[in-house]
Each structure stands twice: as C-alpha cells, then as structure tokens.
Amino acid sequence: MKSVAVLLGHAFDAGTLGGGELEPVEVDTKWGSQEVYRFARADRPAYVVFRHGLHDHLLPHQVSLRSQIDALRKLDCGALLVSSAVEVLDLQIPLHRPMLLSDLIMPGNRLPDGNACTFFTDPSGGHGHLVIEEGLMSARLAGRMRSLATRVNSELGPEPVFVHVPGPRTCTAAEARLWARFGGQVMAMTVAPEIILANEREIPTIALVTGQEYALPELRTSTDPGRGDARARGREAVERLVVGFLREGEPVEFGNRLHRSSGPM
C-alpha cells in the first residue's frame, strides 16, 4: 500500500503531532541514513520528515534533501505535502494564513549548498531530466487539500508564486524588490528543492506555506499587538491541515514525466 508523507519546517520540532506519538524509522539511502517518523493515527502508512532535524538544528544548506526525498520514495510515498513559513513580497498576500503554492521561481536549479538540484548527478543508466507537464505542484492533490481545509475548518488564502532564495541569509531589500518585479509573491530558503526532487522521484507533491512577515521594508507597518495571536492561529490551522493530510490523504497519479536517457551506461 502506498504511503503519504509531510515534510515540516521550523514550526514543528516536537516528537508529537496532532496529539499522537511519532515513531522514529531509519531509512538507508545512497545519500546517508535518514530518520523519518511513522504517524500511527492514519488509515494507510503515513510518515513525517522534519526538514531541519527533530530539534531544528540544521541550516538549509546543511540539510540532506536528497536523502529525505529518497527515503520517502523507498517508503513508497504516493502523496507528499511540503510545509514552510515564508516571507511575503506582495501586500495582496495575507500573513499567518495557510496557502497552497501555485508555482515557483528557482533560477539556476541549485540546492542550498550550491549543487545541482537533481538526483542525476553522475551519468548512469536510467538518468534523465524532469519534464513539467501538469506543474510542479499536483493539481489533483491540491484539489483534495482544498476539500480537506473545509472539513477541518482551516481557511486557505490565495495561491502565490514562490521564489527560492538559497540562503543561509535573508534577502536584501534590493533583492526582494527584484524578486517582486519578477513575479514572486512569497519566498524562503527551502521548499522548492524538495518539490523538484520529489518530482524526480515521481512523487505527487503540493506545498502549504504561511507568511510570517513582509520582506520589503515599505510593506511593513507598526507592530500589531494581535500579531502573536494571529501567528498562533495560523500555526494551529496548518497543524490541522497537516494532521488531516496524514490521516485522510490518498495517493494520486503523477502528472509530470521523466525523459530518460536511452543510451548505454
């Protein structure tokens, strides 16, 4: 039976999720041993990966993204939800509300450590390149998440375009203005590489993000006394969606394809 999985960021670093215990599982991959966590309260196999480690100790360029995604492939993942907090470049995008990404911008297609964002780093039999036909985000999976949001009372916001900035630093104001002019609406140091690598492993994927602050100085306003409450409500809404996905998520058909090399290796 195919599994479902979620890949979580800084907001989730505890050993429980949705009131249920998480059981650690070690998965060996070509890129090293990867710890994932089995979520027991689900109708099918369900797993959790903490992007930065269980206690949030890894910077983006220190995370072994290939081992994380390859471990999920070995666990026969048929639906993946990637989650993260983001900075916002567009005043039309609200803060502290869960949003599904519609598309992404990732110039250079590089991992945060500077290497090519691909599993096919060396010539080998069966290597190839990803051909985007449906889109990097699965439309089928996104439709199911919208339905789930209604059931768990978590209102989704607009579906922004994401910009990947590899870090490990935040953008300058000039850089943020550049990405906004290029059509980016939210940005972060993670998310995009995981989505691309998951597609290379033919895992249907969606991304759920929440805006934490406006990246452009001219968009920022004075401190709102209710900001902490809004942040907490946003985090709770994301957790309801994550737990609902783990409990009710179903694999969907992969909508893109890999153009494989046909030559001998």
C-alpha positions as CSV (number, residue, x, y, z in Angstrom):
1,M,0.0,0.0,0.0
2,K,1.4,3.4,-1.0
3,S,2.1,5.8,1.8
4,V,1.5,9.6,2.3
5,A,4.0,12.0,3.9
6,V,4.6,15.5,5.1
7,L,7.9,17.4,5.3
8,L,7.8,20.1,8.0
9,G,9.8,23.2,8.8
10,H,10.7,25.3,11.9
11,A,7.2,25.5,13.3
12,F,7.2,21.7,14.0
13,D,10.1,20.3,16.1
14,A,8.4,18.2,18.7
15,G,8.0,14.4,19.0
16,T,4.2,14.6,18.7
17,L,1.8,15.8,16.1
18,G,-1.9,16.2,16.5
19,G,-1.8,14.6,19.9
20,G,-0.2,11.4,18.5
21,E,3.2,9.9,19.1
22,L,5.6,9.7,16.3
23,E,7.7,6.5,15.9
24,P,11.2,7.0,14.5
25,V,12.2,4.9,11.5
26,E,15.7,4.8,9.9
27,V,15.9,4.5,6.2
28,D,19.2,3.9,4.4
29,T,19.7,5.8,1.2
30,K,22.6,6.5,-1.2
31,W,23.0,9.9,0.5
32,G,23.1,8.5,4.0
33,S,20.8,7.2,6.7
34,Q,17.6,9.3,7.1
35,E,15.4,9.4,10.1
36,V,11.7,9.7,9.4
37,Y,8.7,9.3,11.8
38,R,5.8,7.0,11.4
39,F,2.4,8.6,12.2
40,A,0.3,5.9,13.7
41,R,-3.2,7.5,13.6
42,A,-3.8,7.0,9.9
43,D,-5.7,4.6,7.6
44,R,-2.7,4.0,5.5
45,P,1.1,4.2,6.1
46,A,1.9,7.9,6.9
47,Y,5.3,9.5,7.6
48,V,6.7,12.8,8.8
49,V,10.1,14.3,8.0
50,F,11.5,17.2,10.0
51,R,13.4,19.2,7.4
52,H,15.9,20.8,9.9
53,G,16.1,17.8,12.2
54,L,13.8,16.9,15.1
55,H,15.1,19.8,17.2
56,D,15.6,22.3,14.4
57,H,19.4,22.2,14.4
58,L,20.3,22.3,10.7
59,L,20.6,25.3,8.4
60,P,19.1,25.0,4.9
61,H,22.5,24.2,3.2
62,Q,23.2,21.5,5.9
63,V,20.1,19.5,5.2
64,S,20.5,16.4,3.1
65,L,17.4,16.9,0.9
66,R,18.3,14.0,-1.4
67,S,18.3,11.6,1.5
68,Q,15.0,12.9,2.8
69,I,13.2,12.6,-0.5
70,D,14.8,9.3,-1.4
71,A,13.8,7.9,1.9
72,L,10.2,8.7,1.1
73,R,10.5,7.1,-2.2
74,K,11.8,3.9,-0.5
75,L,8.7,4.1,1.7
76,D,6.5,4.1,-1.4
77,C,5.2,7.7,-0.9
78,G,2.4,8.5,-3.3
79,A,1.5,11.9,-2.0
80,L,3.7,14.5,-0.3
81,L,2.9,17.7,1.5
82,V,5.8,20.2,1.9
83,S,5.3,22.9,4.5
84,S,7.2,26.0,5.5
85,A,7.0,29.6,6.8
86,V,7.7,32.2,4.1
87,E,8.4,35.9,3.7
88,V,5.9,37.9,1.7
89,L,6.6,40.2,-1.2
90,D,3.0,41.3,-2.1
91,L,0.5,43.1,0.0
92,Q,-2.3,41.1,-1.6
93,I,-0.9,38.0,0.3
94,P,-2.1,37.9,3.9
95,L,0.1,37.0,6.8
96,H,-0.5,33.9,9.1
97,R,-2.9,32.2,6.8
98,P,-2.2,28.7,5.2
99,M,-1.8,28.9,1.4
100,L,-1.1,26.4,-1.3
101,L,1.6,27.4,-3.8
102,S,0.6,27.8,-7.4
103,D,4.1,27.8,-9.0
104,L,7.7,28.6,-8.2
105,I,10.7,30.5,-9.5
106,M,14.1,28.9,-8.9
107,P,16.8,30.3,-11.2
108,G,19.8,28.0,-11.6
109,N,18.0,25.0,-10.2
110,R,20.5,24.7,-7.3
111,L,20.3,23.1,-3.9
112,P,21.1,25.5,-0.9
113,D,24.6,24.0,-0.8
114,G,25.2,25.1,-4.4
115,N,25.0,21.7,-6.0
116,A,22.6,20.9,-8.9
117,C,19.1,20.2,-7.6
118,T,18.8,16.7,-9.1
119,F,19.3,13.1,-8.2
120,F,21.1,12.5,-11.5
121,T,24.4,14.0,-10.6
122,D,26.5,11.4,-12.5
123,P,26.0,9.5,-15.7
124,S,24.0,6.3,-15.0
125,G,21.5,4.0,-16.6
126,G,18.0,5.5,-16.4
127,H,19.1,9.1,-15.7
128,G,17.1,11.8,-17.3
129,H,15.5,15.2,-16.8
130,L,12.2,16.2,-15.4
131,V,9.6,17.4,-18.0
132,I,6.9,19.6,-16.3
133,E,3.5,18.9,-17.9
134,E,0.9,19.2,-15.1
135,G,3.1,21.6,-13.0
136,L,5.5,21.0,-10.1
137,M,2.5,21.1,-7.7
138,S,0.0,18.3,-8.2
139,A,-3.4,19.8,-9.3
140,R,-5.2,16.6,-8.1
141,L,-3.5,16.8,-4.7
142,A,-4.2,20.5,-4.3
143,G,-7.9,19.9,-5.1
144,R,-8.1,17.3,-2.3
145,M,-6.3,19.7,0.1
146,R,-8.9,22.4,-0.6
147,S,-11.7,19.9,0.3
148,L,-9.8,18.9,3.4
149,A,-9.4,22.6,4.5
150,T,-13.2,22.9,4.5
151,R,-13.6,19.8,6.6
152,V,-11.0,20.8,9.3
153,N,-12.1,24.5,9.4
154,S,-8.8,25.9,8.1
155,E,-9.4,28.7,5.6
156,L,-6.9,28.7,2.8
157,G,-5.6,32.0,1.4
158,P,-4.6,32.9,-2.1
159,E,-2.2,30.7,-4.0
160,P,1.0,32.6,-4.5
161,V,4.1,32.2,-6.7
162,F,7.1,31.2,-4.7
163,V,10.7,32.3,-5.1
164,H,13.6,30.1,-3.8
165,V,16.4,32.1,-2.2
166,P,19.1,29.6,-1.2
167,G,20.5,31.4,1.9
168,P,21.7,30.9,4.5
169,R,20.8,34.6,4.9
170,T,17.7,36.6,4.3
171,C,17.4,38.8,1.2
172,T,18.5,42.4,1.0
173,A,15.7,44.9,0.3
174,A,17.1,45.4,-3.3
175,E,17.0,41.6,-3.9
176,A,13.4,41.4,-2.5
177,R,12.3,44.2,-4.9
178,L,13.9,42.3,-7.8
179,W,12.0,39.1,-7.0
180,A,8.8,41.0,-6.6
181,R,9.3,42.6,-10.1
182,F,9.9,39.1,-11.5
183,G,6.5,38.0,-10.3
184,G,7.4,36.4,-6.9
185,Q,4.9,36.8,-4.1
186,V,6.5,34.8,-1.3
187,M,10.0,33.5,-0.7
188,A,12.0,31.2,1.5
189,M,15.3,29.2,1.7
190,T,13.6,25.8,1.4
191,V,10.5,24.3,-0.2
192,A,11.5,24.5,-3.9
193,P,14.3,21.9,-3.8
194,E,12.1,19.4,-2.1
195,I,9.4,19.8,-4.6
196,I,11.7,19.4,-7.5
197,L,13.5,16.3,-6.0
198,A,10.1,14.7,-5.2
199,N,9.0,15.2,-8.8
200,E,12.2,13.5,-9.9
201,R,11.2,10.5,-7.8
202,E,7.7,10.7,-9.3
203,I,6.0,11.6,-6.1
204,P,3.0,13.9,-6.5
205,T,3.6,17.0,-4.3
206,I,2.0,20.1,-3.0
207,A,3.3,22.9,-0.8
208,L,1.5,24.6,2.1
209,V,3.0,27.8,3.4
210,T,2.3,30.7,5.8
211,G,3.5,34.2,5.5
212,Q,5.4,35.3,8.7
213,E,6.3,38.9,7.7
214,Y,6.6,41.2,4.7
215,A,10.1,41.1,3.2
216,L,10.0,44.7,1.8
217,P,10.6,47.5,4.3
218,E,8.0,49.7,2.6
219,L,5.3,47.0,3.2
220,R,5.9,46.7,6.9
221,T,3.7,48.5,9.3
222,S,4.0,49.2,13.1
223,T,3.9,46.2,15.4
224,D,0.3,44.9,15.7
225,P,-0.5,43.9,19.4
226,G,-2.5,40.9,18.0
227,R,0.3,39.6,15.8
228,G,1.3,36.9,18.3
229,D,-2.3,35.6,18.4
230,A,-2.6,35.6,14.6
231,R,0.7,33.7,14.3
232,A,-0.6,31.1,16.8
233,R,-3.9,30.7,15.0
234,G,-2.0,30.3,11.7
235,R,0.2,27.6,13.1
236,E,-2.8,25.8,14.5
237,A,-4.6,25.9,11.2
238,V,-1.5,24.5,9.5
239,E,-1.3,21.7,12.0
240,R,-5.0,20.8,11.4
241,L,-4.3,20.5,7.7
242,V,-1.1,18.5,8.2
243,V,-2.7,16.1,10.5
244,G,-5.8,15.8,8.3
245,F,-3.5,15.1,5.3
246,L,-1.7,12.3,7.3
247,R,-5.0,10.8,8.4
248,E,-7.0,11.1,5.2
249,G,-4.5,11.7,2.4
250,E,-4.6,9.4,-0.6
251,P,-2.0,8.9,-3.4
252,V,-2.8,10.4,-6.7
253,E,-1.4,9.9,-10.2
254,F,1.9,11.6,-11.0
255,G,1.2,14.3,-13.6
256,N,4.7,15.1,-14.9
257,R,7.3,12.7,-16.5
258,L,11.0,12.0,-16.7
259,H,12.6,12.0,-20.1
260,R,15.0,9.0,-19.6
261,S,18.3,8.5,-21.4
262,S,18.2,5.6,-23.8
263,G,21.9,5.3,-24.3
264,P,24.1,2.6,-22.6
265,M,25.9,3.4,-19.3
